[in-house]
Structure formats: structure tokens, C-alpha cells
Amino acid sequence: MQQARSFLDVYRHCIRPRLSAIDLFLRLNEPPYPAEQVASVLALSPHDVLHVRSSGSVDRAAFMQILASGESYICRLYRRELERGAPVVYTPEDVAYIYGLMPSKVREACAALGIREATALRLPDIFAAIPLCKASFDSITYTSKNGKSNSD
């Protein structure tokens, strides 16, 4: 990944592609899903998947359970979204918590945009106003096209 300038770059290059891959996986595949494929799409190890589902195959309910309990960045993001009640309208605190961002950075971005809350459609605007530094967000692990795991 090129040097990211804002959290929007991270969202566009790491988060959104992973969310799209999960969506496609669920739409194009019928359960039961092989544990290895579930692990790959959720950026988890096969061991993590087998810990939840020892049979080696995963039905849709188990997939959602793994998504909500996994330790990859995308799983933590999903879990935090659920913990916040899957909001339709996000406060700066919601955005900070769900995406693992510093609350002060999100509040500053919202203030610069003149907004107190936002729908999902405005999240890219907020992300674009959050300059990126290592302290701005927690570690993101993703799998590159060659199958190697990377952290940003």
C-alpha cells in the first residue's frame, strides 16, 4: 500500500476491500463454508476458525459468530459496530470506537466539517479529514493478493 495520507486511504485500500470480499463470499457461496475459506476472507488463521467450529465446515450462523468474535481488524470492527447497536447515524464517539480511531481526531474532523453526527454516506468525508499517523488508529491486518499477511 502506498503511503496513506488520511484514514480514508486506509478505508479505501484495506477496510472496504475486505468488507466487499466478505459480502461477495457470502453471496456467491452456499453453506457450509470450508474453514480455510472462512479464515481467509476474515483474515484469521484456520486455527481461529476451528476453535469456534471444530467440524471444519461453517454454516451461516457460525460464520457470523466467528465474524463477531474473531481477532482480526475486520472482525473487531464488526464487533464494535454491533456493540454500538449498528447505528444508522454515527456520533464522533461511535466512529472513533468502531474504527479504532483516536476520539480527539474524529471530533476535530467532525468540527472541521461542521457536523455533529453522520450517516454512513458521510463517513468517507470524516475519514478524509483525519490525518494518518501511527497513533491515529489501531493495527490493521490484511492479506495481500499473494496470501501474505501484512500489518499497517
MARVO-609817 format. One record per atom (N, C-alpha, C): residue number from 1; residue in one letter; atom name; x, y, z. Coordinates in nm, 3 decimals. Layout:
N
ATOM:k:r:a:east:north:up
ATOM:NUM:A:CA:X:Y:Z
...
//
This chain:
152
ATOM:k:r:a:east:north:up
ATOM:1:M:N:0.085:-0.118:0.000
ATOM:1:M:CA:0.000:0.000:0.000
ATOM:1:M:C:0.089:0.124:0.000
ATOM:2:Q:N:0.053:0.223:-0.079
ATOM:2:Q:CA:0.126:0.348:-0.081
ATOM:2:Q:C:0.112:0.418:0.053
ATOM:3:Q:N:0.196:0.517:0.075
ATOM:3:Q:CA:0.189:0.595:0.198
ATOM:3:Q:C:0.051:0.660:0.210
ATOM:4:A:N:-0.022:0.623:0.314
ATOM:4:A:CA:-0.156:0.678:0.333
ATOM:4:A:C:-0.146:0.819:0.389
ATOM:5:R:N:-0.234:0.906:0.341
ATOM:5:R:CA:-0.234:1.045:0.386
ATOM:5:R:C:-0.345:1.072:0.487
ATOM:6:S:N:-0.452:0.996:0.477
ATOM:6:S:CA:-0.563:1.012:0.570
ATOM:6:S:C:-0.622:0.874:0.597
ATOM:7:F:N:-0.709:0.869:0.696
ATOM:7:F:CA:-0.772:0.741:0.725
ATOM:7:F:C:-0.859:0.695:0.607
ATOM:8:L:N:-0.901:0.787:0.523
ATOM:8:L:CA:-0.977:0.748:0.405
ATOM:8:L:C:-0.896:0.653:0.317
ATOM:9:D:N:-0.766:0.676:0.306
ATOM:9:D:CA:-0.679:0.587:0.229
ATOM:9:D:C:-0.680:0.446:0.287
ATOM:10:V:N:-0.674:0.437:0.419
ATOM:10:V:CA:-0.678:0.307:0.487
ATOM:10:V:C:-0.814:0.242:0.461
ATOM:11:Y:N:-0.920:0.321:0.473
ATOM:11:Y:CA:-1.054:0.268:0.449
ATOM:11:Y:C:-1.067:0.216:0.306
ATOM:12:R:N:-1.023:0.295:0.210
ATOM:12:R:CA:-1.037:0.256:0.069
ATOM:12:R:C:-0.951:0.136:0.031
ATOM:13:H:N:-0.832:0.124:0.089
ATOM:13:H:CA:-0.738:0.021:0.045
ATOM:13:H:C:-0.735:-0.103:0.134
ATOM:14:C:N:-0.784:-0.094:0.255
ATOM:14:C:CA:-0.779:-0.209:0.346
ATOM:14:C:C:-0.917:-0.253:0.394
ATOM:15:I:N:-0.996:-0.158:0.442
ATOM:15:I:CA:-1.124:-0.193:0.504
ATOM:15:I:C:-1.231:-0.224:0.401
ATOM:16:R:N:-1.255:-0.132:0.310
ATOM:16:R:CA:-1.361:-0.152:0.210
ATOM:16:R:C:-1.338:-0.277:0.125
ATOM:17:P:N:-1.215:-0.304:0.078
ATOM:17:P:CA:-1.194:-0.428:0.001
ATOM:17:P:C:-1.224:-0.553:0.083
ATOM:18:R:N:-1.190:-0.551:0.211
ATOM:18:R:CA:-1.218:-0.667:0.296
ATOM:18:R:C:-1.368:-0.684:0.314
ATOM:19:L:N:-1.440:-0.573:0.337
ATOM:19:L:CA:-1.586:-0.580:0.350
ATOM:19:L:C:-1.650:-0.631:0.221
ATOM:20:S:N:-1.599:-0.585:0.108
ATOM:20:S:CA:-1.651:-0.632:-0.021
ATOM:20:S:C:-1.625:-0.780:-0.040
ATOM:21:A:N:-1.507:-0.825:0.001
ATOM:21:A:CA:-1.473:-0.968:-0.012
ATOM:21:A:C:-1.565:-1.053:0.074
ATOM:22:I:N:-1.596:-1.007:0.194
ATOM:22:I:CA:-1.688:-1.080:0.282
ATOM:22:I:C:-1.826:-1.085:0.219
ATOM:23:D:N:-1.872:-0.972:0.169
ATOM:23:D:CA:-2.003:-0.966:0.106
ATOM:23:D:C:-2.011:-1.062:-0.014
ATOM:24:L:N:-1.911:-1.058:-0.099
ATOM:24:L:CA:-1.908:-1.148:-0.215
ATOM:24:L:C:-1.902:-1.294:-0.174
ATOM:25:F:N:-1.822:-1.323:-0.075
ATOM:25:F:CA:-1.809:-1.459:-0.025
ATOM:25:F:C:-1.946:-1.512:0.018
ATOM:26:L:N:-2.019:-1.433:0.096
ATOM:26:L:CA:-2.149:-1.476:0.145
ATOM:26:L:C:-2.253:-1.487:0.034
ATOM:27:R:N:-2.244:-1.399:-0.066
ATOM:27:R:CA:-2.340:-1.401:-0.176
ATOM:27:R:C:-2.316:-1.515:-0.275
ATOM:28:L:N:-2.189:-1.548:-0.296
ATOM:28:L:CA:-2.155:-1.644:-0.401
ATOM:28:L:C:-2.137:-1.787:-0.353
ATOM:29:N:N:-2.126:-1.807:-0.224
ATOM:29:N:CA:-2.101:-1.941:-0.171
ATOM:29:N:C:-2.218:-1.986:-0.084
ATOM:30:E:N:-2.249:-2.112:-0.097
ATOM:30:E:CA:-2.353:-2.173:-0.015
ATOM:30:E:C:-2.289:-2.241:0.105
ATOM:31:P:N:-2.352:-2.227:0.221
ATOM:31:P:CA:-2.301:-2.300:0.337
ATOM:31:P:C:-2.324:-2.450:0.317
ATOM:32:P:N:-2.246:-2.534:0.379
ATOM:32:P:CA:-2.139:-2.499:0.472
ATOM:32:P:C:-2.014:-2.452:0.398
ATOM:33:Y:N:-1.945:-2.357:0.463
ATOM:33:Y:CA:-1.823:-2.300:0.407
ATOM:33:Y:C:-1.702:-2.373:0.464
ATOM:34:P:N:-1.603:-2.401:0.381
ATOM:34:P:CA:-1.480:-2.462:0.434
ATOM:34:P:C:-1.410:-2.365:0.530
ATOM:35:A:N:-1.361:-2.418:0.640
ATOM:35:A:CA:-1.297:-2.335:0.743
ATOM:35:A:C:-1.182:-2.254:0.687
ATOM:36:E:N:-1.106:-2.311:0.593
ATOM:36:E:CA:-0.992:-2.240:0.536
ATOM:36:E:C:-1.037:-2.116:0.459
ATOM:37:Q:N:-1.148:-2.127:0.387
ATOM:37:Q:CA:-1.200:-2.012:0.313
ATOM:37:Q:C:-1.254:-1.905:0.407
ATOM:38:V:N:-1.320:-1.947:0.514
ATOM:38:V:CA:-1.370:-1.852:0.614
ATOM:38:V:C:-1.253:-1.778:0.676
ATOM:39:A:N:-1.149:-1.852:0.711
ATOM:39:A:CA:-1.030:-1.791:0.770
ATOM:39:A:C:-0.970:-1.688:0.675
ATOM:40:S:N:-0.960:-1.723:0.549
ATOM:40:S:CA:-0.901:-1.633:0.452
ATOM:40:S:C:-0.981:-1.505:0.437
ATOM:41:V:N:-1.112:-1.516:0.420
ATOM:41:V:CA:-1.193:-1.397:0.396
ATOM:41:V:C:-1.201:-1.308:0.521
ATOM:42:L:N:-1.188:-1.366:0.640
ATOM:42:L:CA:-1.195:-1.287:0.763
ATOM:42:L:C:-1.056:-1.250:0.817
ATOM:43:A:N:-0.951:-1.282:0.743
ATOM:43:A:CA:-0.813:-1.251:0.783
ATOM:43:A:C:-0.781:-1.313:0.919
ATOM:44:L:N:-0.821:-1.439:0.935
ATOM:44:L:CA:-0.794:-1.515:1.057
ATOM:44:L:C:-0.711:-1.637:1.021
ATOM:45:S:N:-0.658:-1.702:1.121
ATOM:45:S:CA:-0.590:-1.828:1.096
ATOM:45:S:C:-0.695:-1.939:1.094
ATOM:46:P:N:-0.669:-2.047:1.022
ATOM:46:P:CA:-0.764:-2.160:1.025
ATOM:46:P:C:-0.786:-2.211:1.167
ATOM:47:H:N:-0.683:-2.204:1.250
ATOM:47:H:CA:-0.696:-2.246:1.390
ATOM:47:H:C:-0.803:-2.164:1.462
ATOM:48:D:N:-0.806:-2.032:1.436
ATOM:48:D:CA:-0.907:-1.946:1.499
ATOM:48:D:C:-1.048:-1.989:1.460
ATOM:49:V:N:-1.065:-2.026:1.334
ATOM:49:V:CA:-1.197:-2.069:1.286
ATOM:49:V:C:-1.232:-2.204:1.347
ATOM:50:L:N:-1.137:-2.295:1.348
ATOM:50:L:CA:-1.163:-2.429:1.403
ATOM:50:L:C:-1.187:-2.425:1.553
ATOM:51:H:N:-1.136:-2.322:1.619
ATOM:51:H:CA:-1.162:-2.306:1.762
ATOM:51:H:C:-1.312:-2.286:1.787
ATOM:52:V:N:-1.379:-2.215:1.697
ATOM:52:V:CA:-1.522:-2.190:1.709
ATOM:52:V:C:-1.602:-2.305:1.649
ATOM:53:R:N:-1.553:-2.358:1.538
ATOM:53:R:CA:-1.627:-2.461:1.467
ATOM:53:R:C:-1.534:-2.578:1.436
ATOM:54:S:N:-1.528:-2.675:1.524
ATOM:54:S:CA:-1.431:-2.784:1.511
ATOM:54:S:C:-1.459:-2.881:1.397
ATOM:55:S:N:-1.577:-2.876:1.337
ATOM:55:S:CA:-1.611:-2.972:1.232
ATOM:55:S:C:-1.536:-2.946:1.101
ATOM:56:G:N:-1.478:-2.829:1.083
ATOM:56:G:CA:-1.407:-2.798:0.959
ATOM:56:G:C:-1.494:-2.731:0.856
ATOM:57:S:N:-1.625:-2.727:0.879
ATOM:57:S:CA:-1.714:-2.652:0.790
ATOM:57:S:C:-1.797:-2.558:0.876
ATOM:58:V:N:-1.841:-2.450:0.811
ATOM:58:V:CA:-1.904:-2.341:0.884
ATOM:58:V:C:-2.037:-2.306:0.819
ATOM:59:D:N:-2.146:-2.309:0.898
ATOM:59:D:CA:-2.274:-2.264:0.845
ATOM:59:D:C:-2.282:-2.112:0.860
ATOM:60:R:N:-2.390:-2.051:0.810
ATOM:60:R:CA:-2.401:-1.904:0.812
ATOM:60:R:C:-2.401:-1.849:0.955
ATOM:61:A:N:-2.472:-1.914:1.046
ATOM:61:A:CA:-2.476:-1.866:1.185
ATOM:61:A:C:-2.337:-1.871:1.248
ATOM:62:A:N:-2.264:-1.979:1.222
ATOM:62:A:CA:-2.128:-1.990:1.276
ATOM:62:A:C:-2.037:-1.885:1.212
ATOM:63:F:N:-2.057:-1.857:1.083
ATOM:63:F:CA:-1.978:-1.753:1.016
ATOM:63:F:C:-1.996:-1.620:1.089
ATOM:64:M:N:-2.121:-1.585:1.117
ATOM:64:M:CA:-2.148:-1.458:1.185
ATOM:64:M:C:-2.090:-1.459:1.326
ATOM:65:Q:N:-2.093:-1.572:1.392
ATOM:65:Q:CA:-2.035:-1.584:1.526
ATOM:65:Q:C:-1.883:-1.564:1.519
ATOM:66:I:N:-1.820:-1.623:1.420
ATOM:66:I:CA:-1.676:-1.608:1.403
ATOM:66:I:C:-1.643:-1.463:1.369
ATOM:67:L:N:-1.722:-1.402:1.282
ATOM:67:L:CA:-1.702:-1.262:1.246
ATOM:67:L:C:-1.712:-1.173:1.370
ATOM:68:A:N:-1.806:-1.202:1.457
ATOM:68:A:CA:-1.827:-1.120:1.577
ATOM:68:A:C:-1.727:-1.148:1.688
ATOM:69:S:N:-1.659:-1.262:1.682
ATOM:69:S:CA:-1.567:-1.296:1.791
ATOM:69:S:C:-1.421:-1.302:1.750
ATOM:70:G:N:-1.393:-1.293:1.620
ATOM:70:G:CA:-1.255:-1.303:1.571
ATOM:70:G:C:-1.169:-1.186:1.614
ATOM:71:E:N:-1.038:-1.204:1.601
ATOM:71:E:CA:-0.944:-1.101:1.646
ATOM:71:E:C:-0.878:-1.023:1.533
ATOM:72:S:N:-0.916:-1.048:1.408
ATOM:72:S:CA:-0.861:-0.965:1.301
ATOM:72:S:C:-0.923:-0.827:1.310
ATOM:73:Y:N:-0.860:-0.730:1.244
ATOM:73:Y:CA:-0.914:-0.593:1.249
ATOM:73:Y:C:-1.058:-0.589:1.200
ATOM:74:I:N:-1.089:-0.657:1.091
ATOM:74:I:CA:-1.224:-0.651:1.035
ATOM:74:I:C:-1.325:-0.714:1.130
ATOM:75:C:N:-1.285:-0.819:1.199
ATOM:75:C:CA:-1.374:-0.881:1.299
ATOM:75:C:C:-1.395:-0.788:1.418
ATOM:76:R:N:-1.289:-0.724:1.463
ATOM:76:R:CA:-1.302:-0.629:1.575
ATOM:76:R:C:-1.390:-0.511:1.534
ATOM:77:L:N:-1.373:-0.464:1.411
ATOM:77:L:CA:-1.456:-0.354:1.361
ATOM:77:L:C:-1.604:-0.395:1.362
ATOM:78:Y:N:-1.634:-0.514:1.313
ATOM:78:Y:CA:-1.772:-0.562:1.311
ATOM:78:Y:C:-1.827:-0.575:1.454
ATOM:79:R:N:-1.748:-0.631:1.543
ATOM:79:R:CA:-1.790:-0.648:1.683
ATOM:79:R:C:-1.820:-0.512:1.748
ATOM:80:R:N:-1.733:-0.415:1.724
ATOM:80:R:CA:-1.754:-0.283:1.782
ATOM:80:R:C:-1.878:-0.216:1.723
ATOM:81:E:N:-1.903:-0.239:1.594
ATOM:81:E:CA:-2.024:-0.187:1.531
ATOM:81:E:C:-2.147:-0.245:1.601
ATOM:82:L:N:-2.146:-0.375:1.626
ATOM:82:L:CA:-2.257:-0.439:1.697
ATOM:82:L:C:-2.271:-0.385:1.840
ATOM:83:E:N:-2.158:-0.367:1.906
ATOM:83:E:CA:-2.161:-0.315:2.043
ATOM:83:E:C:-2.223:-0.176:2.050
ATOM:84:R:N:-2.210:-0.100:1.942
ATOM:84:R:CA:-2.269:0.035:1.935
ATOM:84:R:C:-2.412:0.030:1.883
ATOM:85:G:N:-2.466:-0.090:1.861
ATOM:85:G:CA:-2.605:-0.102:1.817
ATOM:85:G:C:-2.622:-0.084:1.668
ATOM:86:A:N:-2.516:-0.104:1.590
ATOM:86:A:CA:-2.520:-0.086:1.444
ATOM:86:A:C:-2.593:0.043:1.408
ATOM:87:P:N:-2.537:0.157:1.447
ATOM:87:P:CA:-2.607:0.284:1.430
ATOM:87:P:C:-2.632:0.321:1.284
ATOM:88:V:N:-2.744:0.388:1.263
ATOM:88:V:CA:-2.775:0.444:1.132
ATOM:88:V:C:-2.711:0.583:1.124
ATOM:89:V:N:-2.709:0.651:1.237
ATOM:89:V:CA:-2.644:0.781:1.250
ATOM:89:V:C:-2.531:0.765:1.351
ATOM:90:Y:N:-2.412:0.804:1.310
ATOM:90:Y:CA:-2.292:0.788:1.391
ATOM:90:Y:C:-2.254:0.919:1.460
ATOM:91:T:N:-2.221:0.910:1.588
ATOM:91:T:CA:-2.160:1.024:1.658
ATOM:91:T:C:-2.010:1.012:1.638
ATOM:92:P:N:-1.935:1.119:1.666
ATOM:92:P:CA:-1.789:1.107:1.658
ATOM:92:P:C:-1.736:0.994:1.748
ATOM:93:E:N:-1.800:0.976:1.863
ATOM:93:E:CA:-1.757:0.871:1.955
ATOM:93:E:C:-1.781:0.732:1.894
ATOM:94:D:N:-1.895:0.717:1.823
ATOM:94:D:CA:-1.922:0.590:1.755
ATOM:94:D:C:-1.814:0.560:1.652
ATOM:95:V:N:-1.783:0.660:1.569
ATOM:95:V:CA:-1.684:0.642:1.463
ATOM:95:V:C:-1.548:0.607:1.523
ATOM:96:A:N:-1.509:0.679:1.626
ATOM:96:A:CA:-1.380:0.653:1.690
ATOM:96:A:C:-1.374:0.511:1.746
ATOM:97:Y:N:-1.479:0.471:1.815
ATOM:97:Y:CA:-1.480:0.339:1.876
ATOM:97:Y:C:-1.482:0.228:1.771
ATOM:98:I:N:-1.572:0.238:1.676
ATOM:98:I:CA:-1.588:0.132:1.576
ATOM:98:I:C:-1.462:0.113:1.493
ATOM:99:Y:N:-1.401:0.223:1.449
ATOM:99:Y:CA:-1.285:0.213:1.359
ATOM:99:Y:C:-1.152:0.217:1.432
ATOM:100:G:N:-1.154:0.222:1.565
ATOM:100:G:CA:-1.031:0.221:1.641
ATOM:100:G:C:-0.949:0.347:1.624
ATOM:101:L:N:-1.017:0.460:1.609
ATOM:101:L:CA:-0.950:0.590:1.589
ATOM:101:L:C:-0.944:0.666:1.720
ATOM:102:M:N:-0.854:0.761:1.728
ATOM:102:M:CA:-0.846:0.848:1.845
ATOM:102:M:C:-0.969:0.938:1.847
ATOM:103:P:N:-1.045:0.938:1.957
ATOM:103:P:CA:-1.166:1.021:1.963
ATOM:103:P:C:-1.140:1.168:1.933
ATOM:104:S:N:-1.028:1.221:1.981
ATOM:104:S:CA:-0.999:1.362:1.957
ATOM:104:S:C:-0.983:1.391:1.808
ATOM:105:K:N:-0.923:1.299:1.734
ATOM:105:K:CA:-0.904:1.318:1.589
ATOM:105:K:C:-1.038:1.317:1.516
ATOM:106:V:N:-1.129:1.229:1.559
ATOM:106:V:CA:-1.261:1.222:1.495
ATOM:106:V:C:-1.341:1.347:1.528
ATOM:107:R:N:-1.335:1.392:1.654
ATOM:107:R:CA:-1.407:1.514:1.691
ATOM:107:R:C:-1.354:1.634:1.613
ATOM:108:E:N:-1.223:1.643:1.597
ATOM:108:E:CA:-1.163:1.752:1.519
ATOM:108:E:C:-1.210:1.747:1.374
ATOM:109:A:N:-1.215:1.626:1.316
ATOM:109:A:CA:-1.259:1.610:1.177
ATOM:109:A:C:-1.405:1.653:1.163
ATOM:110:C:N:-1.488:1.612:1.257
ATOM:110:C:CA:-1.631:1.650:1.251
ATOM:110:C:C:-1.647:1.800:1.269
ATOM:111:A:N:-1.571:1.858:1.358
ATOM:111:A:CA:-1.579:2.004:1.379
ATOM:111:A:C:-1.537:2.077:1.253
ATOM:112:A:N:-1.431:2.030:1.187
ATOM:112:A:CA:-1.385:2.094:1.064
ATOM:112:A:C:-1.491:2.085:0.953
ATOM:113:L:N:-1.569:1.978:0.957
ATOM:113:L:CA:-1.675:1.959:0.857
ATOM:113:L:C:-1.806:2.024:0.900
ATOM:114:G:N:-1.811:2.071:1.025
ATOM:114:G:CA:-1.932:2.134:1.075
ATOM:114:G:C:-2.046:2.037:1.101
ATOM:115:I:N:-2.013:1.914:1.139
ATOM:115:I:CA:-2.117:1.815:1.165
ATOM:115:I:C:-2.102:1.757:1.306
ATOM:116:R:N:-2.213:1.719:1.364
ATOM:116:R:CA:-2.214:1.656:1.497
ATOM:116:R:C:-2.237:1.507:1.489
ATOM:117:E:N:-2.299:1.463:1.380
ATOM:117:E:CA:-2.324:1.322:1.357
ATOM:117:E:C:-2.332:1.300:1.206
ATOM:118:A:N:-2.324:1.172:1.166
ATOM:118:A:CA:-2.320:1.144:1.022
ATOM:118:A:C:-2.378:1.007:0.993
ATOM:119:T:N:-2.434:0.993:0.874
ATOM:119:T:CA:-2.475:0.862:0.825
ATOM:119:T:C:-2.352:0.797:0.761
ATOM:120:A:N:-2.367:0.673:0.720
ATOM:120:A:CA:-2.257:0.601:0.656
ATOM:120:A:C:-2.208:0.672:0.530
ATOM:121:L:N:-2.296:0.745:0.464
ATOM:121:L:CA:-2.256:0.817:0.343
ATOM:121:L:C:-2.156:0.928:0.372
ATOM:122:R:N:-2.157:0.983:0.491
ATOM:122:R:CA:-2.064:1.091:0.527
ATOM:122:R:C:-1.934:1.041:0.590
ATOM:123:L:N:-1.928:0.912:0.623
ATOM:123:L:CA:-1.806:0.861:0.686
ATOM:123:L:C:-1.681:0.886:0.602
ATOM:124:P:N:-1.684:0.868:0.469
ATOM:124:P:CA:-1.563:0.900:0.391
ATOM:124:P:C:-1.516:1.045:0.409
ATOM:125:D:N:-1.609:1.139:0.423
ATOM:125:D:CA:-1.571:1.278:0.445
ATOM:125:D:C:-1.497:1.292:0.578
ATOM:126:I:N:-1.549:1.225:0.679
ATOM:126:I:CA:-1.484:1.228:0.811
ATOM:126:I:C:-1.347:1.163:0.802
ATOM:127:F:N:-1.339:1.046:0.739
ATOM:127:F:CA:-1.211:0.975:0.726
ATOM:127:F:C:-1.108:1.060:0.652
ATOM:128:A:N:-1.152:1.133:0.549
ATOM:128:A:CA:-1.061:1.217:0.471
ATOM:128:A:C:-1.003:1.331:0.554
ATOM:129:A:N:-1.075:1.371:0.659
ATOM:129:A:CA:-1.030:1.482:0.743
ATOM:129:A:C:-0.947:1.435:0.862
ATOM:130:I:N:-0.916:1.305:0.867
ATOM:130:I:CA:-0.834:1.252:0.977
ATOM:130:I:C:-0.696:1.220:0.922
ATOM:131:P:N:-0.598:1.307:0.952
ATOM:131:P:CA:-0.462:1.278:0.905
ATOM:131:P:C:-0.411:1.150:0.969
ATOM:132:L:N:-0.333:1.080:0.894
ATOM:132:L:CA:-0.289:0.949:0.939
ATOM:132:L:C:-0.154:0.958:1.010
ATOM:133:C:N:-0.150:0.897:1.125
ATOM:133:C:CA:-0.025:0.874:1.196
ATOM:133:C:C:-0.044:0.744:1.271
ATOM:134:K:N:0.063:0.680:1.312
ATOM:134:K:CA:0.052:0.551:1.378
ATOM:134:K:C:-0.038:0.556:1.501
ATOM:135:A:N:-0.044:0.670:1.568
ATOM:135:A:CA:-0.124:0.682:1.688
ATOM:135:A:C:-0.272:0.708:1.658
ATOM:136:S:N:-0.309:0.729:1.532
ATOM:136:S:CA:-0.447:0.762:1.498
ATOM:136:S:C:-0.541:0.643:1.501
ATOM:137:F:N:-0.488:0.522:1.477
ATOM:137:F:CA:-0.575:0.405:1.473
ATOM:137:F:C:-0.498:0.282:1.516
ATOM:138:D:N:-0.574:0.176:1.551
ATOM:138:D:CA:-0.507:0.053:1.591
ATOM:138:D:C:-0.461:-0.024:1.468
ATOM:139:S:N:-0.389:-0.128:1.489
ATOM:139:S:CA:-0.328:-0.205:1.381
ATOM:139:S:C:-0.432:-0.272:1.293
ATOM:140:I:N:-0.409:-0.265:1.165
ATOM:140:I:CA:-0.494:-0.331:1.067
ATOM:140:I:C:-0.414:-0.444:1.006
ATOM:141:T:N:-0.470:-0.563:1.010
ATOM:141:T:CA:-0.407:-0.676:0.944
ATOM:141:T:C:-0.493:-0.713:0.825
ATOM:142:Y:N:-0.429:-0.728:0.713
ATOM:142:Y:CA:-0.500:-0.767:0.592
ATOM:142:Y:C:-0.413:-0.868:0.518
ATOM:143:T:N:-0.472:-0.938:0.427
ATOM:143:T:CA:-0.399:-1.036:0.350
ATOM:143:T:C:-0.385:-0.984:0.207
ATOM:144:S:N:-0.263:-0.980:0.160
ATOM:144:S:CA:-0.239:-0.932:0.025
ATOM:144:S:C:-0.280:-1.039:-0.076
ATOM:145:K:N:-0.279:-1.003:-0.202
ATOM:145:K:CA:-0.320:-1.096:-0.307
ATOM:145:K:C:-0.231:-1.219:-0.313
ATOM:146:N:N:-0.107:-1.207:-0.265
ATOM:146:N:CA:-0.018:-1.323:-0.268
ATOM:146:N:C:-0.035:-1.410:-0.145
ATOM:147:G:N:-0.132:-1.375:-0.058
ATOM:147:G:CA:-0.163:-1.458:0.057
ATOM:147:G:C:-0.083:-1.427:0.181
ATOM:148:K:N:0.009:-1.331:0.172
ATOM:148:K:CA:0.088:-1.295:0.288
ATOM:148:K:C:0.010:-1.196:0.375
ATOM:149:S:N:0.025:-1.210:0.505
ATOM:149:S:CA:-0.043:-1.122:0.598
ATOM:149:S:C:0.044:-1.001:0.624
ATOM:150:N:N:-0.018:-0.884:0.624
ATOM:150:N:CA:0.054:-0.758:0.644
ATOM:150:N:C:-0.012:-0.678:0.753
ATOM:151:S:N:0.061:-0.594:0.821
ATOM:151:S:CA:0.004:-0.503:0.919
ATOM:151:S:C:0.040:-0.362:0.881
ATOM:152:D:N:-0.056:-0.272:0.894
ATOM:152:D:CA:-0.033:-0.129:0.871
ATOM:152:D:C:-0.037:-0.058:1.003
//
